[in-house]
Amino acid sequence: MGIKIGGEIERVNGKEMSYSEFVERYMEKNQPVVLTGLMDDWRACRDWVTDDGNPNLQFFATHFGKSKVQVADCGTREYTDQKRLEMTVGEFVEQWRGDSVQEHCTAPSQAGGSKMLLYLKDWHFVKEYPEYTAYTTPMFFCDDWLNTYLDNYRMHNNPNIYSANNDISCSDYRFVYMGAKGTWTPLHADVFRSYSWSANVCGKKQWLFLSPSQSHLVFDRNMKNSVYNIFDDVSETKFPGFAKAIWFECIQEQNDIIFVPSGWYHQVHNLEDTISINHNWFNANNLRWVWDLLLRDYDEAKEYIEDIKEICDDFEGLCQRNLAANTVLGKTYGTIHMQQNWNFDTKKAWIDDMKDLDVIGTCNSQVCTPKDLVMFILHALAESNGG
């Protein structure tokens, strides 16, 4: 079953657009766009790329080789994602180089053996190497409440739990991805229904996007499981709406940055050896998406364990831990019920929900500094938990 391509993603020179224009044309309308001209002065574009435009693997092995990273085996599915392995950057580079040598030296009749397609994903590079300024976040993406909050708030205050290297307490949503030609990421919508941006330091990617208004078409009859790979022979019986989906295609070149709006499902393939920098973030323009998702997932987490409420000493705490396991740590979620356009009625309903929790009014929605943001979120969480 082939997919239907309905159009391409718009390309804009980022140097010729103001921040207010970007907000009006893409953030507020929740539309994807490719931005060019914003990576000219990035250190990563010099250090991480060889003179012939390929990933500088030796540089990574020499300077960052001991870092432990998560690597996806793109040929092995594990639940709703690809199987993950842990290794050092040095080991990953060695594997990549070995595969490259094998690809060039193996006779055609012997090709297609046991080669694994390994894709380094979700490397918290900025957290690990704060003194190495690989890039500067473009101004369009600087209003980032998510990473600002995580940079200024320790998720664990208990010294018996917190440690400087604790994955959760030190988490952020700034990542480096590295993968050879043929590596890919299955169909998904981004964590928290956040915005994301992805910058190609080198290489070329193919993106397939699906509008939030059509997201239900990639789910099964029970609206629980989504299609894993849109290029598979997708079962019409299990996914009856899939054939109706209209996709938007984008070829991302070196030094292109893609803005991925909230709730847009996408699948990504590396057409060449590729290195990219990726952020997830949210702000006032898409907070409604995040809030709606967390409330839905909280209700679902609570419903699953409702039968043990009477015998549980800390039922609310257990609900919050389940929510964290399902949402904060990056589960693939169910369908999006909100439509792409945020009209007056949906905006008013969302504000009413926030007022019911006394979030708007008490905080006056004034977020001017990192401290303001931390206090705002803590207040919202306290009110949603009943004090």
N, C-alpha and C positions, 0 to 999 in steps of 0.2 A: 504494500500500500504506500504510494507516494504521498508527499505532503504538498499542500497548495501554498505557493508564495504569492502574497498579495501586494508586496512593495518592498522598498528599501528604506533604510534609516537615513534621515537627513544628515548631511555633513556641513559643518560651519567652522569658519576660521575663528578660533577662540580669541585671537588678538583684536578682532574687529567687533566684539560684542561686549556690552557692559553687563555688570552683575544683575542689574534690574531687568535687563532684556532677557537674560538667562532664566531668571525666576519666572517672569511672565510667560515666556514661550515654552518652557520645558518643565520646571519644577511644579508650578501651579497647575499646569495642564497634564502633568504626569506622563510626559512624552519622552522617549529615548532620543539621543542625538550623539553624533560623532563630532568631537572637537579636535581641531588641528592647531599646530603652532604654539603649544603650551609647554613643550618639553625641551626646548632648545638649550637651556642652561643647566639641565639636570646632570649631576655627577654620575648617576647610574648609567646614563647614555654614553658616557665616556669610559668608565671603569668596567662595566659589565658586558661590553660589546667589542668584538674584535674588529680590526680594520675592514674585514670583508663582510661585516654585518651579522656575524653569528654570535651565540652566547660565549662569553669568555669564561669557560669552565675552569681554566687554570686559576683565574683570579679568585673565584669562589672557593676552590679547594685550598688555596694558599691563605686567604684572609679569614674565611668563615668555615673552614673545613670541619671543625670540632662541634659545630652547632647540631643539636638533635632536632630533626624535623619529621613531619608526617608526610608520607609518600603514598599516593594512590596507585594501586595496580589496576590500570584501566581495562584489563581483560578479564577481571574477576568481579562479579557482582556480589555484594554482601548486604542483604536486606534492601534498603532503598538507595544505597550508595555503592561506591566502589570499595573494595577491600583496602584497608589502610595498613601500612607497614611503618615501623619507626627505624630510622637510620641516621647517621651523620651526613652532613652535606658532602664531606669527603667521600663517603661510601656511595652516595647517590651519584656524584660526578664520575666516580670510577665505573659504576654500572652503566651510566649513560655513554661514556667513552667506549666501553667494551661492546655495547650494542651497536654503536656507530661503526667500529672496526669490523664487527661481524657482518653488518649490512653491506659494507663495501667489499669485503673479501670472500663472502660465501657465494658459491656458484648458484645460478638460478634454480637448478634442480634440487639444491639442498636448502633453499630459503624456506621461511615459514616454520621454523623449528620451535624451540622453547623460549624464544625471546619474550620478555615481559615489557610492556609499555608502562613505565613508571613516571608519575607526574607529581612533583613536589608541590604541595598545596598548603595554604594557610600558615606560612612561616611568619611568625611575629617578629619581623626583622627590625622594625623601629624600636620595639621594646628591648630587644636583645642588643642592639648596637645604636644607642641613642646619640653617640658622639659622631657617628658616620652619617652625614647628611646626604642621603642618596638622592633626594628629590625635595621639591617644595610643593606642598599641596596647592593646586590652582585655586584662585580666589572664589570660583564658583562653588567649591566644595568645603570652604572653611567654616561655615556655620554648622558645625558638627557637634551636636549635643551628646551623641553616644560616646565618642572617644574622649571628648572633653570631660565627661562624667567619670569615665573609667581611669583617666589620667589623674583625677583629683580625689578619688574615693577608693579606699581599700575595702574590698568586699568581705574581708575577715578582720575583725578587731581582736579576736581571741588569739593571744600569742601561741597557744597550743595548736591552733589551726593554721594561722598565717605563717608563711615563710616567703622570703624574697623571690623564690623561684616557683611558687605555687601557680599552676597554670591558670586557675580561676582568679585568684587575687590580683594577678598581674596581667589579666587578659586585656586585649584591645582588639579592634577590628580593622587593623592595618596589616596587609599581607603581601608577601612576595610569592609568586607562582613561577615554576620552571618546568618545562616539559619538551620532549622531543616531538618531532613531526609525528602525527597520528595519535597523540594523547588527547584526552577530551574530558569534558564534565557532563554528566547526565542532566536531563531536564529537571529544573528546579526553579523556585522563587526564593529570593534571598532571605536570610535569617531576619526575624522580627518584622518582615515586610519592609525592611529598610531600603533607602536608596543605596546604590553602589556606583563606584566609578572604577574603571579598569584601564590602565595605561600600558601600551605595548612598548617595552624598552627595545625589544628586537623581535623579529619574527612576524608571522601573519596568522590571524584567527578568523574562523567563520562563526558567526553568531546567528542563531535562529530565535526570534522573539515571538511571543504570543501575548496579545493584549489581555489585561485583567478581565475585560468584559467577556472573553472567550475561555477563561481558565477552566471553567466547568467541563469543557469538551475533552480535556485530557485526563479526566478522572473516570473511575469505574462507576457502575450503577449505584453503588453504595456511597459514593463520594468520599471514599477513604484512601484509595491508592491511585497514584498518577502514573502515567506512562514513564518508563525508565529511559528508553532511547527512541526518539521519534523516527529514526531510520530503520528500526526493526520492523518485522512483519507484525504490526500491532493487531491484536485480535479485535474484530468488530463486535464480537459477542461480549467480551469483557469491557471494551471501551467503545460504546456505541456512538459517541459523538465525535470521536477523533478525526474521522474523515472530513468533518465539516470545518475544522480549524483552519484559519487563514494566518499564515506566518509572515513575518517580516525578516528579511535576510540582510546581513551586514558583513562585509569583509573588512576586518580591522587591520590596517597596515602598521608598520613600524612608526612610532611616535604619534599614533592616534590614541585618543582617550574617549572611551564610551561612557556615557551617562545612562545608567540603568534605573528607571523609575520604580516606585513601589508596586509590587504585585505582578510585574511582568515576568512570566515564565520564560526561561531561556535555556538553550543547550549550546555548548561551545566546543569547537574542534580546533586544535592547533594544526594549521596547514604547513607550518615550517617549525623548526626548532625555535622556541619562544621563551621569553622572560617577560613577566608582567607584574605591575604593582596595582594592588586592589584595596579599596577601602569600602566598608559598609558604614553608613551613618544615617541619622535622621535629625530633623529640626521641626520647627513649627509647621512647615508646609506638608509634612507627611506623618506627623505625630498621630493623627487619627487612625492611620493604617496600623501602626504599632499598637496603639491602645486597644483597637478592636480585636486584633489577634491575641493579645495577652489575656483579655477578658474571656474570649472564647476558649482559649486553651486552659485557663484557670477553671472555668466551669466544667470543662471536660475532665480535667484532673480530679476535681472534687467529686464529680459524679461517679468516677471509677471506684472510689474508695468510700463512698457514702455508707456502706454497710458496716464499716468498722468504726464509725464516728463515736458511738457510745462507749467503746472500750479503748479508745486512743487517748492518751494523756495530752498529746499536742497535735490535734487533728489539723489545725490551721497550718502549723509548721510543716506537717507532712504534705499538705496540699501545695505549699510553696516549694518544697523540695522536688515534688513531682513536676511542678510547672517548670522549675529550673532545668530538670533533666530533659524534659520534652521540648522546651522552647529556647532557653538561654544557651544550651549546649548544641543547638543547631539541627534539631530534627526537621525533616521535610514534612510540611504541614498539609492540611486539607484545603478545600476550595476557598476561594475568596468570595464572600457574599456581597461585598460593596462594589458598586459600579465604578467605572473609571472617572466619571465626572462627579465632583463634589458640589451638588447644588445647594440652594439656600436651606431646604428642609433637612438634608443630611447634616449640614454644618450646624444648624440650630440644635438638632437632636444630640450631636456629639457634645456641644457646649453645655446642653442641659445635663448630660451624664456627668460631665466634669463638675458642674455646679452642685449636683447631688452629692458628690464626694467632697464638696467644699474646697476643691483644688483651685478653681477660678474664683477670685474674690479675696481669699486669704492671702494668696501669693501675688495677686494682681497680674499674673503671667509676665512679670518683669524678669527676664533672664539676661543679665548684662555681663556677668562675670562667671568663671567656673564655679565659684562658691555659691552664687545665686542658683545655678543649675543643679548642683548637688542638693541644696536645701529644697528646691522645688520638687525634685523627684522623691526625696525622702518624705516630704510632706504628702505627696500624692500616694505613695505606698502606705504610709501610716493611715491615711483616711480610708483607703480602699480596704484595709484590714480591720477597720472599725476602731481606730485610735492608735 
